[in-house]
Amino acid sequence: MSPHIDLVFVPQGVEYRSVCNGLSATGYQSITVVPIPVGPQGVTQFLQRWLQQSHWAAPPNALLMGLGGSLTDKLSVGDVVICQTCVDGTKAMDVPMSCDSRILLSLSQRFSGTVMPVTGVSCDRIVNTTTEKRQLAQTYQAEVVDMEGFALLSSLQSTPVSVGIVRVISDDVHHDLPDLNSAISPDGNLQTLPLAMGILRQPLPALRLIRGSLKGLKQLEKATAQIFKP
């Protein structure tokens, strides 16, 4: 019997809205969708507060959902992946974190085995050059990069919460992205003015990023509907 998912963590903003839209399409009412900040520092601080306020009658099952970057030729924009393990790309911790095996199996069955199981590496900045992506893939034997996976898993490892991670690829390994790191505040909020400036400074990579993000968000909505359809 596949585990019932009680919670979905998803980065605040457009990714959160895509997941909510996907859930609405299924008519699901019983899922709590929790918007989280961007990046490991914001996630860790948020979860410390969130855990103090949370009380469960039974151990909950959770998903982390959102967009991610490809580190391999095998994954293109719009592809859905399931993370088996997550490693710390900030080098603060050497021990990889594993996702819940029951949730992994359930997700794999939902996607009929068509979705690639991957290792994710979590960084504390947006990885925007192809060179850096290739280096990450080589160093960590990872296929996907994100900013929240490892922080979420490590923050919840001593709690009753079981976690699975689903990512949708929004940028490939072949093209550079604009450097938008100045747009992320220390607490994990996106700041509009630095974001706009970063996009204006590098219009062609920015256009590619916007296209990839729109395709990824559409696929994230579909993937959510597929996971939670009755």
Protein Blocks (a to p, Z undefined) as FASTA:
>chain_A
ZZddfbdcddehjllmmmmmmmmmnopakbccddddedjklmmmmmmmmmmmpccfbdcd
dddedddddfbfkbcghiacddfbdcdfklmambdcdddfklmmmmmmmnnopaccdddd
ddfbdcfbfklmmmmmmmnopabdcfklmmmmmmmmmpcbdcddddddfbdfkbccddfk
lmpcfkopacfklmmmmmmmmmmlmmmmmmmmmmmmmmmmmmmmmmmpZZ
